[in-house]
Amino acid sequence: MALEMFRFIDEALNTLEDNFESLYEISKELSEFFEDQVLEHSEGYININSRVKTPNSLKEKILRYSYYNLYKDSIELFKNLSDLIGLRIECRFIEDEALIYNILTRYFNELDKDGFYYNKNNRSISLDLNGKQPEKQKNGFKIYKIDGKYKKNNKVINFELQIKALVNIFWGEIEHKIIYKNYNYMLGDGFLKDIMGSIKNNLSMIDHQLLIIYNQFNKSNTTNPVIRKAQSESLLSKIIYDMFSTRMKSSIGVDIDFKRPCDTIMSYIFRGNNIEKMDEYGDTLVKAFSRLNEINKEYIDFNSIIEFERRVEFNDEFSNMVGELFLESINKEFLWNLFFRILFIVEKGDNSKALEKFIEFLRERFIKNPEFLKMGSRFKEEEISIIKNDVMRIIAVSFKTIKSIDIIYEENIDKINEALSKIIELIMEENKDYNEYIVYRDIYNYLLYLKLLSIFNCKLDSNNLEALIWSINKTHMKDDLNDNLLKYLDHMSLLSKIKPQDILSLLNHDHFTMD
């Protein structure tokens, strides 16, 4: 019996060797067919792999299933061997497996006399779509596994088509190498089954988590460059956070949430370089990744002071005032120190130049507010310049009042710009020319100041309201105000601190409330 068994195996291996080249060509033809004709427009599809059964795999299968007792010779064996050629359609997520199977059922929609389904455009390839899919395996897990036939020159070659998500491919490799290839482990072993089941469940959970992330990234139109940029910046911000939090914990023994500083730094890296085209954005993205890879190898001391190579210089009032605040705070306040330490490390080079560049970036975020462009219809260029200087001075003064690192966080920059936009709209609505603006400029400036302080929940000394009271009393704008406001302002001396939002809420004008 032993001699007969090995004779059968030798004959089968010889037949495989004689036909291997033609089987290989057929496997490639099948791959190209499914990829080009069937799966071309499938979103979840990633790749298709093909293989011809190897001699060792064939030998192992003959022994495992005792094929030498079932078939009289290798010819009969090959006619009945369902996976002589194997195809595996790879997709992203488990839910994509069902979507791709449905594509196959729609494409192979004609029933042949042998019970297999084909497409009228290619009758040489057919699939058995009669059974329930996915199939339940002996291990209890399910798999999309479909028998197929390739017919050419009156010959029929069997192939097996599988559909697998990435996590199921990984699971299949684990199962194949731990159980199928290792005879010391038995599937009947309850402990082993529990462990393997736990691994499979964890992989399924990972698949679900990846799907959630993918869907979140694709809620909006991700072909939109703005959305793609935001997603890239968010990813890099997360990388910076993870990288520096680990080093900070190691250096000073504490872990602080500084996600917002990381978001601001990423916005600065991309917006501060005046990137307009997607290829320029891609170059900056690559450089950022490269720099982060360098930082990952560097030691960072969070206990040292930040030093500057030279005197920091600025060319305008806003930059001078804000720069003075930053220089005062960098080595006194921990969060200021942390923000600029990360910024300077990411920028790499001259700290003085990096600070000048960052403050210029901050200035540009406000001075280029789109609402300023509308002023050209009513004011001269030099008049617009004076108005810009007025509001930029107020922003700088409010920064020095607030003194918190929060002023440079991305979401707060947006809020400041919203307040600035509404003040500009108010100036345009209330003034027919520049001379009229000059009469009321103190009111606009003070309203902007109040609004900026209210964004950061700052309180104001009652004495500081005298300028607003005086400005309101000398103009016709008094008629636009609620009587309660003047009563409120007249009694401010009784209070030491006032919330700016309380004052703003008493004003009738929509722009004043700026909600």
LONU-392250 format. One record per residue (C-alpha): residue in three letters; x, y, z. Coordinates in steps of 0.5 Angstrom, whole numbers, padded with zeros to 4 digits, always signed. Layout:
ALAXYZ ...
***
This chain:
MET+0000+0000+0000 ALA+0006+0005+0002 LEU+0009+0004-0005 GLU+0002+0005-0009 MET+0001+0011-0005 PHE+0008+0014-0006 ARG+0007+0012-0014 PHE+0001+0016-0014 ILE+0004+0022-0011 ASP+0010+0022-0015 GLU+0006+0022-0021 ALA+0002+0028-0019 LEU+0008+0032-0018 ASN+0010+0030-0025 THR+0004+0032-0028 LEU+0004+0039-0024 GLU+0011+0040-0026 ASP+0009+0038-0034 ASN+0004+0043-0034 PHE+0006+0048-0029 GLU+0008+0054-0034 SER+0001+0053-0037 LEU-0002+0054-0031 TYR+0002+0060-0029 GLU+0000+0063-0035 ILE-0007+0062-0034 SER-0007+0064-0027 LYS-0004+0071-0029 GLU-0010+0071-0035 LEU-0015+0070-0029 SER-0012+0076-0025 GLU-0012+0081-0031 PHE-0019+0079-0032 PHE-0022+0080-0025 GLU-0018+0086-0024 ASP-0019+0089-0031 GLN-0026+0087-0033 VAL-0030+0086-0026 LEU-0027+0090-0020 GLU-0025+0096-0024 HIS-0030+0101-0021 SER-0030+0097-0014 GLU-0028+0102-0009 GLY-0026+0097-0003 TYR-0021+0093-0008 ILE-0014+0093-0007 ASN-0010+0088-0010 ILE-0011+0081-0013 ASN-0006+0075-0012 SER-0006+0069-0016 ARG-0002+0062-0015 VAL-0001+0055-0018 LYS-0001+0050-0012 THR+0007+0048-0011 PRO+0009+0041-0010 ASN+0010+0041-0003 SER+0003+0044-0002 LEU+0000+0039-0007 LYS+0004+0033-0003 GLU+0001+0035+0003 LYS-0006+0036+0001 ILE-0006+0029-0002 LEU-0003+0026+0004 ARG-0008+0030+0009 TYR-0014+0028+0005 SER-0012+0021+0002 TYR-0013+0023-0005 TYR-0009+0017-0007 ASN-0015+0012-0005 LEU-0020+0017-0008 TYR-0018+0018-0015 LYS-0015+0012-0020 ASP-0009+0017-0023 SER-0007+0024-0023 ILE-0011+0026-0029 GLU-0017+0025-0025 LEU-0014+0028-0019 PHE-0013+0035-0023 LYS-0020+0034-0025 ASN-0023+0034-0018 LEU-0018+0039-0015 SER-0021+0045-0014 ASP-0015+0050-0012 LEU-0010+0048-0017 ILE-0010+0055-0018 GLY-0012+0060-0013 LEU-0014+0067-0013 ARG-0015+0072-0008 ILE-0018+0078-0008 GLU-0016+0083-0003 CYS-0020+0089+0000 ARG-0019+0094+0005 PHE-0025+0092+0011 ILE-0029+0086+0012 GLU-0035+0090+0010 ASP-0032+0090+0003 GLU-0032+0083+0002 ALA-0039+0083+0002 LEU-0039+0089-0003 ILE-0034+0085-0008 TYR-0038+0079-0008 ASN-0044+0082-0010 ILE-0040+0085-0016 LEU-0039+0078-0018 THR-0046+0076-0017 ARG-0048+0082-0022 TYR-0043+0081-0027 PHE-0043+0073-0027 ASN-0051+0073-0029 GLU-0052+0068-0034 LEU-0053+0060-0032 ASP-0049+0055-0036 LYS-0051+0048-0036 ASP-0046+0045-0031 GLY-0049+0050-0026 PHE-0044+0055-0026 TYR-0045+0062-0028 TYR-0041+0066-0033 ASN-0042+0073-0037 LYS-0044+0073-0044 ASN-0037+0077-0046 ASN-0033+0072-0043 ARG-0036+0064-0043 SER-0029+0061-0042 ILE-0029+0064-0034 SER-0035+0062-0030 LEU-0036+0061-0022 ASP-0040+0057-0018 LEU-0045+0062-0014 ASN-0050+0057-0012 GLY-0048+0056-0005 LYS-0049+0061+0001 GLN-0043+0066+0002 PRO-0039+0067+0006 GLU-0038+0059+0008 LYS-0037+0057+0015 GLN-0031+0053+0016 LYS-0029+0048+0021 ASN-0026+0053+0026 GLY-0033+0057+0026 PHE-0030+0063+0022 LYS-0033+0065+0016 ILE-0030+0066+0009 TYR-0032+0068+0002 LYS-0029+0062-0002 ILE-0032+0061-0009 ASP-0030+0055-0014 GLY-0029+0057-0021 LYS-0027+0054-0028 TYR-0023+0056-0034 LYS-0025+0053-0040 LYS-0020+0053-0046 ASN-0019+0049-0052 ASN-0023+0043-0049 LYS-0020+0043-0043 VAL-0022+0045-0036 ILE-0018+0048-0031 ASN-0021+0049-0024 PHE-0019+0055-0019 GLU-0021+0057-0013 LEU-0023+0065-0011 GLN-0023+0068-0004 ILE-0025+0075-0002 LYS-0021+0077+0004 ALA-0020+0084+0008 LEU-0013+0086+0010 VAL-0015+0083+0017 ASN-0017+0077+0015 ILE-0011+0076+0011 PHE-0007+0077+0017 TRP-0011+0072+0021 GLY-0011+0067+0015 GLU-0003+0067+0016 ILE-0003+0066+0023 GLU-0008+0060+0023 HIS-0004+0057+0017 LYS+0002+0057+0021 ILE+0000+0056+0028 ILE-0005+0050+0027 TYR-0005+0048+0019 LYS+0002+0047+0019 ASN+0004+0045+0026 TYR+0001+0038+0028 ASN+0003+0039+0035 TYR-0003+0043+0036 MET-0010+0040+0035 LEU-0016+0044+0034 GLY-0020+0040+0039 ASP-0016+0043+0044 GLY-0021+0048+0048 PHE-0015+0053+0050 LEU-0012+0054+0043 LYS-0019+0055+0040 ASP-0021+0060+0045 ILE-0014+0064+0044 MET-0015+0063+0037 GLY-0022+0066+0037 SER-0020+0072+0042 ILE-0014+0074+0036 LYS-0020+0073+0031 ASN-0024+0078+0035 ASN-0019+0083+0036 LEU-0017+0083+0029 SER-0025+0084+0027 MET-0025+0090+0032 ILE-0018+0093+0029 ASP-0022+0093+0022 HIS-0028+0096+0025 GLN-0024+0102+0028 LEU-0020+0103+0022 LEU-0026+0103+0018 ILE-0029+0109+0023 ILE-0022+0113+0022 TYR-0023+0112+0014 ASN-0030+0114+0014 GLN-0029+0120+0019 PHE-0024+0122+0013 ASN-0029+0121+0008 LYS-0035+0124+0011 SER-0033+0131+0007 ASN-0030+0131+0000 THR-0023+0129+0001 THR-0022+0130-0007 ASN-0022+0138-0004 PRO-0015+0140-0003 VAL-0017+0144+0003 ILE-0020+0138+0006 ARG-0014+0134+0005 LYS-0009+0139+0007 ALA-0013+0139+0014 GLN-0013+0132+0015 SER-0005+0132+0013 GLU-0004+0137+0019 SER-0008+0134+0024 LEU-0004+0127+0023 LEU+0003+0131+0023 SER+0000+0135+0030 LYS-0002+0128+0033 ILE+0005+0125+0031 ILE+0009+0132+0034 TYR+0004+0131+0040 ASP+0006+0123+0041 MET+0014+0125+0040 PHE+0014+0131+0045 SER+0010+0128+0050 THR+0014+0122+0051 ARG+0020+0126+0052 MET+0017+0131+0056 LYS+0015+0125+0061 SER+0022+0123+0061 SER+0025+0130+0062 ILE+0021+0133+0067 GLY+0017+0127+0070 VAL+0010+0130+0068 ASP+0005+0129+0062 ILE+0001+0135+0060 ASP-0004+0136+0055 PHE-0001+0141+0049 LYS-0005+0138+0043 ARG-0007+0146+0042 PRO+0000+0148+0041 CYS+0001+0142+0036 ASP-0005+0144+0032 THR-0002+0151+0032 ILE+0005+0149+0030 MET+0002+0145+0024 SER-0002+0151+0022 TYR+0004+0155+0022 ILE+0009+0150+0018 PHE+0004+0150+0012 ARG+0001+0157+0012 GLY+0007+0161+0014 ASN+0010+0158+0008 ASN+0005+0161+0003 ILE+0004+0155+0000 GLU-0001+0156-0006 LYS+0000+0150-0010 MET-0001+0142-0008 ASP+0006+0140-0011 GLU+0009+0146-0006 TYR+0004+0143+0000 GLY+0007+0136-0002 ASP+0014+0138-0002 THR+0013+0142+0005 LEU+0009+0135+0008 VAL+0015+0131+0006 LYS+0020+0136+0009 ALA+0016+0136+0015 PHE+0016+0128+0016 SER+0023+0128+0015 ARG+0025+0133+0020 LEU+0020+0129+0025 ASN+0024+0123+0023 GLU+0031+0127+0025 ILE+0027+0130+0032 ASN+0026+0123+0034 LYS+0033+0121+0034 GLU+0035+0127+0038 TYR+0035+0129+0046 ILE+0030+0134+0049 ASP+0032+0138+0055 PHE+0025+0141+0058 ASN+0029+0144+0064 SER+0033+0149+0060 ILE+0032+0156+0058 ILE+0031+0158+0051 GLU+0036+0162+0048 PHE+0037+0167+0042 GLU+0043+0168+0038 ARG+0042+0175+0037 ARG+0037+0181+0038 VAL+0030+0180+0036 GLU+0028+0185+0031 PHE+0021+0188+0028 ASN+0019+0193+0023 ASP+0012+0195+0026 GLU+0008+0197+0032 PHE+0004+0190+0033 SER+0010+0186+0032 ASN+0014+0190+0037 MET+0009+0190+0042 VAL+0007+0182+0041 GLY+0014+0181+0041 GLU+0016+0184+0047 LEU+0010+0180+0051 PHE+0013+0173+0048 LEU+0020+0175+0050 GLU+0018+0177+0057 SER+0014+0170+0058 ILE+0018+0165+0054 ASN+0023+0163+0060 LYS+0018+0165+0065 GLU+0011+0161+0064 PHE+0012+0154+0063 LEU+0007+0153+0057 TRP+0010+0159+0053 ASN+0017+0156+0054 LEU+0014+0149+0052 PHE+0010+0152+0046 PHE+0016+0156+0043 ARG+0021+0150+0045 ILE+0017+0145+0040 LEU+0017+0151+0035 PHE+0024+0152+0035 ILE+0026+0145+0035 VAL+0021+0143+0029 GLU+0024+0150+0025 LYS+0031+0148+0027 GLY+0036+0153+0026 ASP+0036+0161+0029 ASN+0031+0162+0034 SER+0031+0169+0033 LYS+0029+0168+0026 ALA+0024+0163+0028 LEU+0021+0168+0033 GLU+0021+0174+0028 LYS+0018+0169+0023 PHE+0012+0166+0027 ILE+0010+0173+0029 GLU+0010+0176+0022 PHE+0006+0169+0021 LEU+0001+0172+0027 ARG+0001+0179+0024 GLU-0001+0176+0017 ARG-0007+0172+0020 PHE-0010+0179+0022 ILE-0008+0184+0017 LYS-0010+0180+0011 ASN-0017+0179+0014 PRO-0022+0179+0007 GLU-0026+0184+0010 PHE-0021+0189+0009 LEU-0021+0188+0002 LYS-0029+0191+0002 MET-0026+0198+0005 GLY-0023+0200-0002 SER-0030+0202-0004 ARG-0031+0207+0001 PHE-0024+0209+0003 LYS-0017+0211+0000 GLU-0011+0207+0001 GLU-0008+0211+0006 GLU-0014+0211+0010 ILE-0015+0204+0010 SER-0008+0203+0012 ILE-0009+0208+0018 ILE-0015+0203+0020 LYS-0011+0197+0020 ASN-0006+0200+0024 ASP-0012+0202+0029 VAL-0015+0195+0030 MET-0008+0191+0030 ARG-0006+0196+0036 ILE-0012+0194+0039 ILE-0011+0187+0038 ALA-0003+0187+0041 VAL-0006+0191+0047 SER-0011+0186+0048 PHE-0006+0181+0048 LYS-0002+0184+0053 THR-0008+0185+0057 ILE-0009+0177+0057 LYS-0002+0175+0057 SER-0004+0168+0056 ILE-0001+0163+0051 ASP-0008+0161+0049 ILE-0008+0168+0044 ILE-0004+0164+0039 TYR-0008+0158+0039 GLU-0011+0156+0032 GLU-0018+0156+0034 ASN-0017+0163+0038 ILE-0014+0166+0032 ASP-0020+0164+0028 LYS-0025+0167+0034 ILE-0021+0174+0034 ASN-0021+0174+0026 GLU-0029+0173+0027 ALA-0029+0179+0032 LEU-0025+0183+0027 SER-0029+0182+0021 LYS-0035+0184+0025 ILE-0032+0191+0027 ILE-0030+0192+0020 GLU-0037+0191+0017 LEU-0039+0196+0023 ILE-0035+0201+0020 MET-0037+0200+0013 GLU-0044+0201+0015 GLU-0044+0207+0020 ASN-0039+0211+0016 LYS-0040+0214+0010 ASP-0033+0217+0009 TYR-0026+0217+0013 ASN-0028+0224+0017 GLU-0034+0220+0020 TYR-0030+0214+0022 ILE-0025+0219+0026 VAL-0030+0222+0030 TYR-0032+0215+0032 ARG-0026+0211+0032 ASP-0025+0210+0040 ILE-0032+0207+0040 TYR-0030+0202+0035 ASN-0023+0201+0038 TYR-0026+0200+0045 LEU-0031+0195+0042 LEU-0026+0191+0039 TYR-0022+0191+0045 LEU-0028+0189+0050 LYS-0030+0183+0045 LEU-0023+0180+0045 LEU-0022+0180+0052 SER-0029+0177+0052 ILE-0027+0171+0048 PHE-0021+0169+0053 ASN-0026+0171+0059 CYS-0022+0176+0062 LYS-0025+0182+0067 LEU-0023+0189+0066 ASP-0022+0194+0071 SER-0028+0199+0072 ASN-0023+0205+0071 ASN-0022+0203+0064 LEU-0029+0204+0062 GLU-0028+0212+0062 ALA-0026+0212+0055 LEU-0032+0208+0053 ILE-0037+0212+0057 TRP-0033+0219+0054 SER-0034+0217+0047 ILE-0041+0215+0047 ASN-0043+0221+0051 LYS-0040+0225+0045 THR-0043+0222+0039 HIS-0050+0221+0036 MET-0049+0213+0037 LYS-0052+0214+0044 ASP-0058+0214+0041 ASP-0057+0207+0039 LEU-0055+0204+0045 ASN-0060+0201+0050 ASP-0061+0206+0056 ASN-0059+0200+0061 LEU-0052+0201+0058 LEU-0051+0208+0060 LYS-0054+0206+0067 TYR-0049+0200+0068 LEU-0043+0204+0066 ASP-0045+0210+0071 HIS-0045+0205+0076 MET-0038+0202+0074 SER-0034+0205+0080 LEU-0038+0201+0085 LEU-0035+0195+0082 SER-0027+0193+0081 LYS-0028+0188+0076 ILE-0033+0188+0070 LYS-0034+0182+0065 PRO-0033+0185+0058 GLN-0039+0180+0055 ASP-0044+0183+0060 ILE-0043+0190+0057 LEU-0043+0188+0050 SER-0050+0184+0051 LEU-0053+0191+0053 LEU-0052+0194+0046 ASN-0057+0193+0041 HIS-0053+0193+0035 ASP-0052+0186+0032 HIS-0044+0188+0031 PHE-0043+0190+0038 THR-0046+0183+0041 MET-0042+0180+0036 ASP-0045+0173+0038 
***
